[in-house]
Amino acid sequence: MTIPPGSPHPELGADLLPKLTLDAWLLTSHGAEGDGLPEGRAWERAVLAQLVRPGLSEYQHAGFTTLFGAPSASGCRHELDAAARGWAGQVITECKALGAGVTKSDVAIFDTKTFDHYAAEMPNAADQAWWRLMVSASPVADGVRRLCVMKGIIVIEPGRVPWPVLRWLASRPSADTRLAEPLLREALRLGPRACATMQQRWVYDGCGGLRWDLTWWTPTDLDDLTYVQEELGYDWLDLLDQNAPGWLEARAEPLVRRLRVASSLALAS
């Protein structure tokens, strides 16, 4: 596929998070069958498959009640839907395929489980990079999405290009030749915070404590984040339709095919 010179190229380079979240987003956008949603366990396996990539070498599927064999700080046994780690960092995902969408309770439980493990790994994990992803097969309500942002959880849902992808796009040298410069400038301002690791959101203070920055997000910033994600995402998709028609569909096709097979096997068992 030929991309016209000067356009933001859709191949996302070596950065782990944009590639991973792009493929997970393609699953959310193309994975529904008719009016239905994927079967829950099949959805978890499909999301876990997106974690298998360079930079991540160890994987954990649903069913375990530790995090790579390590207990939580409280000793409470938490089941996590999918996780991966390696030299590039650690990714922990919550996978939801619910018609009602993700709830505030879902966010609170995921935040509690992951924080319990995060606290257990301190101070050794202070210099690592842990990302938390909420991967929903159905759209997420605005208030719930903003809650995830406040907590440092990256939301991946149908219809919204994930922030790690938008941040990558905004950093491309040629981006301002095809996309609106004010949106790119705002994406560069907001994107690093929208893609923050747990270590950036909960900073180890070196004295046995964790510091939470109350000024990290303002209500205005959260409004801007929603606006830029919508507008810049739509503009990029329009640009792809013009310059690389069918690229996203071609990238999504093998991902969705594997999800269909997994769903069929789950329903037959």
N, C-alpha and C positions, 0 to 999 in steps of 0.2 A: 504494500500500500504506500503510495507516494503522498507525502505531506508537503504542501506548498511552502517554499522558503519563507521564514519569518513568522510562521504560525506556531503557537505553543504545541509542541509535539506531544502526543498522548502517551508515548512510552515514558515511564516515570523514573527512569534512571535507577540508581542503586539504593535510594532511600527506602527503608523497610516499610515505614508506616503508610506512606501514600499508596504504594502498590497493594499492600494488605487490605487497606480500607476501601480502595477502589473495587477490588474483587468482591469483598464482602458486600459492598453497596450494590454491585451488579446482581448478586444473589437476591438481595432484598427487592430490587426493582424488577427482576425477571423471574423470580422463583415461585410466585403464586400460580396456582393452576386454576384458571377460570376465576370464580369468585372465592375459591378456597385458599387456605394457607398450608404450608408444608407441615407434615407430621412432626411433632416436637423433637423426638430423638433424632430423626433424619436431619432436621434443621441444625441441631447441635453438631452432628457429624460433618455436615456440609461446611459449617463455619470453622470447625477444627481443621478441615482440609485446607482452608485458606492460610492457616498458620504455618503450614509446611513449606518453608522457603528458606533461602540462604540467610544466615544470621540467627536462625532459630533451630536448635538441634535436639531439644528435649520437648516432649509433648505429653499432655495429660488430658484424658477425655472425662466425660461425666461419669460419676460413680465413685470417685475417690473423695475422701473426706479430709485429706491433708493437701498441702501444696507442694508437689514434688517431694513427698515424704516428710515434710516439716509440719509440725502441729501449729495451731494458732496460738497467739499470746494468752488467750483466755483458756485454752484447752478445749473449747467448743469445737465440735466436728462440723466443718462446713463443706458442702458439696458445691463444686464449681463446674460450670458447663464445659469449658475448654480453656486450656492454658498452654503456653509455649515459652521457652526461654533459650537463650544462647548468647553469643558475644554481642549481638545487637541490642539486647535488652530482654524484658519479660512482658508478655501480653496475657492478660486475663480477660475472658469474655463472658458475658451473660447473653444467652441466646433466647429470644422470645418470638414465638409464632402464635400470637393471640389475637383474636378478632377485636377484642376491647383495647388492644394496644398495651403499652407499658404503663404501669401505675406508679404512683409515688411510693407505695409500699415495695414494689419491685426494686426501685432505685435505692431505697433505704436499706433493704436487705443486702443487695449487692455491695453497697458502700460499706456496710458493717462487716460483712464477711472478708472483703479484701483488706480493709483497714486492720482487722484482727491479725491477719497474716503479715501485713506490712509491719505492724508494731513488733511482731515476733522476730522479724529479721533485722531489726535495728540493733546496733549501728552498722552491721555488715552491709546492709542494702543501701546505705546513705549515698554511695557513689554509683549506684546502679540506675537503670531507667526502667520503670514499671509503667505500662500503659493499661488502662481499663477501657474496654469497649462494651457498649450496650448495642447489640445487633438485633434489630427488630424487623420481622417480616411484614409488619403493618405500620402505618404512620404513627408518630409519637406526638402527643398533645404539646402545645407550646409551653405550658407551664412545667410539664415534666421534662421537656428538653432543656429548659432554662435551669431546672434543678440539677440535671446532670452536668451542665456546664459549670455551675457553682461548685459541684463536688469534684470536678476534674475527670469526669467520665465522658468519653467520646461517643456520641450517638451516631449510629449508622441505621438509616431507615429509607424506605422508598421515597423517591421524588426529591431528595436533597443531597447534592454532591457533598461528601464528607469533608470536614475542615482540613484534614491532612492533605487531601488532594488539592484543595483551593490554595492552601499555603504554598504548596509546591509550585502550582501554576503561577502564583503571584511573584515568586522568586526567579522565574525564568527570565533571562536577559531580553528575549524578544516579546515578552508578554504584552508590553504596552503598545506594540504596533497593531495588535488585533483586539485587545480588551480594554475596557474603560480604565483610564489611569486612576481616577478617584477610588474606584472599587478595589483596584490592585493595591493602592496605598493603604486603604483601610484593612485589607486582608493581611498585609504585612504587619500592621499594627496589632490586630486582634488575633491573628493566626497562631503565633507562638503560645499565647495563653490558652487558646482553644485546644491545642494539641499537647498540653503540658503533661509531664510525667507525675506520678505520685510524689516523687522526690522533690519536684518543683512546687507542688501544692502543699505538701506536708514536709517542711524542711527540718531536718535533724539539726538541733542546735549545739551538738557537741557536749551537752551536759545532761543527757538522759531525757531530753524533752523534744517535742515536735512543735514547730511554729506554723500557725495558720494565718495567712495574710488577709485581714478583713477588707483591705482596699483593692484586692485582686480584680474584682469585677464591680462596676457600678451599674445601676439600672439602665443608664443610657448606653453603656458599653454592651449590655445584653441585648438591647433593642438593635443597636448597630450590627451586632453579630448575626442576628436573625436576618436583617435586611441584606447584608452583604452576602450571606450564604445563598439566599434566594436569587439575588440579582446576578452575582458573578457566576453562580452555578448554571443558571439559565443561559447566560451569554456564552459560557464555554460549550454547553451542549449545542447551542445554535452554531457555533463556530465549527464544531466537529461535524455536524450535519452538512455543512457547506464544504469543508475541506477533506473530511475523511468519513464519508457516509458508510455506515455499516460497521465501523470499527468497534464500537461498543458492543453491538449485537454479536459480532464474531468473537469477541473476548468473553462474552457472557455465555455463549452456547455450550461449551464443554462443562462449565461450572454448573449450569442448570441441568444438563443431561445427567451428571453424576448425582445431583440432588433428586431427580425423578427416580433414578434407580434405587437410591437409598430409601425414598418414601415408599416405593412399591414393596421393597423387602420388609420394611417395618410393618406395613399394613398386612402383609401375608403371614407374618410370624405370630 
